[in-house]
């Protein structure tokens, strides 16, 4: 059974290259980029073999960070692989112990796991000072990697059960935001340490090495430094930690297989009777119907709600470097950052419709109505929040003289984002969690095309608004004329790009609506 699960995962990975050409190209680009990045990091880690003292500081901290990443990334969908969902095996008479082992080994057959194994090779090389330290490094690194992956599977299983309710989804979203703020604060604080960074790193490494996060990664360093007793103790503690995590994972797996969860839809807020909700309160036109349906998604669909909850909060992270590193310009970007996120968020909007797009096609909805109707919720949100965020940013920074510049930059980024989204959602839709699934699920094989599409959307938005970005550079340097030109210039460029992009997206939609529906069914 274990071998069968691994073969199944390999078959799923091969299918990535048998889908659409865009997904295959995206996957290849992502794999090449990821391989170069991981190989470079592995060489850097291996270079610490020349300095044992530096290795005993860097490697335990890096290993602990890897364990944390494997644990928290399920909050942001990367760890929640639906092909490894234990509930999918509830109808098969598979012993839960075999299933637990098989799912862990299948989890090793993935791009993040292969990258971790390559980095672990660099760690082993860095500790290869003696035969004993090399052998301990091989064992302890394997234990550390298995602990990280098993913890990830355990967290995935627990979170999948937790977010089956609306309250659980909200709690996970809040926890993710807290982690984001903590990471931003930690980075800013470390950047301010300056000459004290080295001493702080040594202190942190000493603490982490005696914590569950660092036991496996610090043990070979003790052996290489001539302290085999301490190394053996840490290795034993790491092995015990792996046994505990594996036991917890096995218990959660058994519970999910024997009692598969049933997602309740009682809190979906569905309309009753003849009440059509927002569709009754908007104009009875094709544009109004599209806008009402998208607004209904925002109210009821957890996939939209997650994005809507995250978008207004993320710009507040810019206050962290202002208060910790005295970066005066950071709060000024709160409004522009929010405008960028709102405009950018619709670049894959059509993919969330999936087969429901056929309603637009069979009803003869014109492309211009489809494109404009989808922009209504984003424009409403931007008109309310962007000016408020601009006011907060310039108030915190004490630079009210740059308020027109911040408004102009926000308008340019918003219009450019809406233009790019109107075109990208037709040309390059990529897989998203299906309706009713957890918003944290990552469709298999979607990583490559997701990275490509999101990068193109970001680059296109910045490129279209580049004239205003250039003026912003001059305005920050003290140019009064640039600051005042940004307000009307940003509004003009934002409006123009939004109108042109919407019309172009409408033409593309009218021309390839059938192909778009076929592409959505493949994804």
Secondary structure in CASP SS format (residue, H / E / C, confidence):
PFRMAT SS
TARGET T0000
AUTHOR 0000-0000-0000
METHOD secondary structure of the structure
MODEL  1
X C 1.00
X H 1.00
X H 1.00
X H 1.00
X H 1.00
X H 1.00
X H 1.00
X H 1.00
X H 1.00
X H 1.00
X H 1.00
X H 1.00
X H 1.00
X H 1.00
X H 1.00
X H 1.00
X H 1.00
X H 1.00
X C 1.00
X C 1.00
X H 1.00
X H 1.00
X H 1.00
X H 1.00
X H 1.00
X H 1.00
X H 1.00
X H 1.00
X H 1.00
X H 1.00
X H 1.00
X H 1.00
X H 1.00
X H 1.00
X H 1.00
X H 1.00
X H 1.00
X H 1.00
X H 1.00
X H 1.00
X H 1.00
X H 1.00
X H 1.00
X H 1.00
X H 1.00
X H 1.00
X H 1.00
X H 1.00
X H 1.00
X H 1.00
X C 1.00
X H 1.00
X H 1.00
X H 1.00
X H 1.00
X H 1.00
X H 1.00
X H 1.00
X H 1.00
X H 1.00
X H 1.00
X H 1.00
X H 1.00
X H 1.00
X H 1.00
X H 1.00
X H 1.00
X H 1.00
X H 1.00
X H 1.00
X H 1.00
X H 1.00
X H 1.00
X H 1.00
X H 1.00
X H 1.00
X C 1.00
X C 1.00
X C 1.00
X C 1.00
X E 1.00
X H 1.00
X H 1.00
X H 1.00
X C 1.00
X H 1.00
X H 1.00
X H 1.00
X H 1.00
X C 1.00
X C 1.00
X C 1.00
X C 1.00
X C 1.00
X C 1.00
X H 1.00
X H 1.00
X H 1.00
X H 1.00
X H 1.00
X H 1.00
X H 1.00
X H 1.00
X H 1.00
X H 1.00
X H 1.00
X H 1.00
X C 1.00
X C 1.00
X C 1.00
X H 1.00
X H 1.00
X H 1.00
X H 1.00
X H 1.00
X H 1.00
X H 1.00
X H 1.00
X H 1.00
X H 1.00
X H 1.00
X H 1.00
X H 1.00
X H 1.00
X H 1.00
X H 1.00
X C 1.00
X C 1.00
X C 1.00
X C 1.00
X H 1.00
X H 1.00
X H 1.00
X H 1.00
X H 1.00
X H 1.00
X H 1.00
X H 1.00
X H 1.00
X H 1.00
X H 1.00
X H 1.00
X H 1.00
X H 1.00
X H 1.00
X H 1.00
X H 1.00
X H 1.00
X H 1.00
X H 1.00
X H 1.00
X H 1.00
X H 1.00
X H 1.00
X H 1.00
X H 1.00
X H 1.00
X H 1.00
X H 1.00
X H 1.00
X H 1.00
X H 1.00
X C 1.00
X C 1.00
X C 1.00
X H 1.00
X H 1.00
X H 1.00
X H 1.00
X H 1.00
X H 1.00
X H 1.00
X H 1.00
X H 1.00
X H 1.00
X H 1.00
X H 1.00
X H 1.00
X H 1.00
X H 1.00
X H 1.00
X H 1.00
X H 1.00
X H 1.00
X H 1.00
X H 1.00
X H 1.00
X H 1.00
X H 1.00
X H 1.00
X H 1.00
X H 1.00
X H 1.00
X H 1.00
X H 1.00
X H 1.00
X H 1.00
X H 1.00
X H 1.00
X H 1.00
X H 1.00
X H 1.00
X H 1.00
X H 1.00
X H 1.00
X H 1.00
X H 1.00
X H 1.00
X H 1.00
X C 1.00
X C 1.00
X C 1.00
X C 1.00
X C 1.00
X H 1.00
X H 1.00
X H 1.00
X H 1.00
X H 1.00
X H 1.00
X H 1.00
X H 1.00
X H 1.00
X H 1.00
X C 1.00
X C 1.00
X C 1.00
X H 1.00
X H 1.00
X H 1.00
X H 1.00
X H 1.00
X H 1.00
X H 1.00
X H 1.00
X H 1.00
X H 1.00
X H 1.00
X H 1.00
X H 1.00
X H 1.00
X H 1.00
X H 1.00
X H 1.00
X H 1.00
X H 1.00
X H 1.00
X H 1.00
X H 1.00
X H 1.00
X H 1.00
X H 1.00
X H 1.00
X H 1.00
X H 1.00
X H 1.00
X H 1.00
X H 1.00
X C 1.00
X C 1.00
X C 1.00
X C 1.00
X C 1.00
X C 1.00
X C 1.00
X C 1.00
X C 1.00
X C 1.00
X C 1.00
X C 1.00
X C 1.00
X C 1.00
X C 1.00
X C 1.00
X C 1.00
X C 1.00
X H 1.00
X H 1.00
X H 1.00
X H 1.00
X C 1.00
X C 1.00
X C 1.00
X C 1.00
X C 1.00
X H 1.00
X H 1.00
X H 1.00
X H 1.00
X H 1.00
X H 1.00
X H 1.00
X H 1.00
X H 1.00
X H 1.00
X H 1.00
X H 1.00
X H 1.00
X H 1.00
X H 1.00
X C 1.00
X H 1.00
X H 1.00
X H 1.00
X H 1.00
X H 1.00
X H 1.00
X H 1.00
X H 1.00
X H 1.00
X H 1.00
X H 1.00
X H 1.00
X H 1.00
X H 1.00
X H 1.00
X H 1.00
X H 1.00
X H 1.00
X H 1.00
X H 1.00
X H 1.00
X H 1.00
X H 1.00
X H 1.00
X C 1.00
X C 1.00
X C 1.00
X C 1.00
X C 1.00
X C 1.00
X C 1.00
X H 1.00
X H 1.00
X H 1.00
X H 1.00
X H 1.00
X H 1.00
X H 1.00
X H 1.00
X H 1.00
X H 1.00
X H 1.00
X H 1.00
X C 1.00
X C 1.00
X C 1.00
X C 1.00
X H 1.00
X H 1.00
X H 1.00
X H 1.00
X C 1.00
X H 1.00
X H 1.00
X H 1.00
X H 1.00
X H 1.00
X H 1.00
X H 1.00
X H 1.00
X H 1.00
X C 1.00
X C 1.00
X C 1.00
X C 1.00
X H 1.00
X H 1.00
X H 1.00
X H 1.00
X H 1.00
X H 1.00
X H 1.00
X H 1.00
X H 1.00
X H 1.00
X H 1.00
X H 1.00
X H 1.00
X H 1.00
X H 1.00
X H 1.00
X H 1.00
X H 1.00
X H 1.00
X H 1.00
X H 1.00
X H 1.00
X H 1.00
X H 1.00
X H 1.00
X H 1.00
X H 1.00
X H 1.00
X H 1.00
X H 1.00
X H 1.00
X C 1.00
X C 1.00
X H 1.00
X H 1.00
X H 1.00
X H 1.00
X H 1.00
X H 1.00
X H 1.00
X H 1.00
X H 1.00
X H 1.00
X H 1.00
X H 1.00
X H 1.00
X H 1.00
X H 1.00
X H 1.00
X H 1.00
X H 1.00
X H 1.00
X H 1.00
X H 1.00
X H 1.00
X H 1.00
X H 1.00
X H 1.00
X H 1.00
X H 1.00
X H 1.00
X C 1.00
X C 1.00
X C 1.00
X C 1.00
X C 1.00
X C 1.00
X C 1.00
X C 1.00
X C 1.00
X C 1.00
X C 1.00
X C 1.00
X C 1.00
X C 1.00
X E 1.00
X C 1.00
X C 1.00
X C 1.00
X C 1.00
X H 1.00
X H 1.00
X H 1.00
X H 1.00
X H 1.00
X H 1.00
X H 1.00
X H 1.00
X H 1.00
X H 1.00
X H 1.00
X H 1.00
X H 1.00
X H 1.00
X H 1.00
X H 1.00
X H 1.00
X H 1.00
X C 1.00
X H 1.00
X H 1.00
X H 1.00
X H 1.00
X H 1.00
X H 1.00
X H 1.00
X H 1.00
X H 1.00
X H 1.00
X H 1.00
X C 1.00
X C 1.00
X C 1.00
X H 1.00
X H 1.00
X H 1.00
X H 1.00
X H 1.00
X H 1.00
X H 1.00
X H 1.00
X H 1.00
X H 1.00
X H 1.00
X H 1.00
X H 1.00
X H 1.00
X H 1.00
X H 1.00
X H 1.00
X H 1.00
X H 1.00
X H 1.00
X H 1.00
X H 1.00
X H 1.00
X H 1.00
X H 1.00
X H 1.00
X H 1.00
X H 1.00
X H 1.00
X H 1.00
X H 1.00
X H 1.00
X H 1.00
X H 1.00
X H 1.00
X H 1.00
X H 1.00
X H 1.00
X H 1.00
X H 1.00
X H 1.00
X H 1.00
X H 1.00
X C 1.00
END
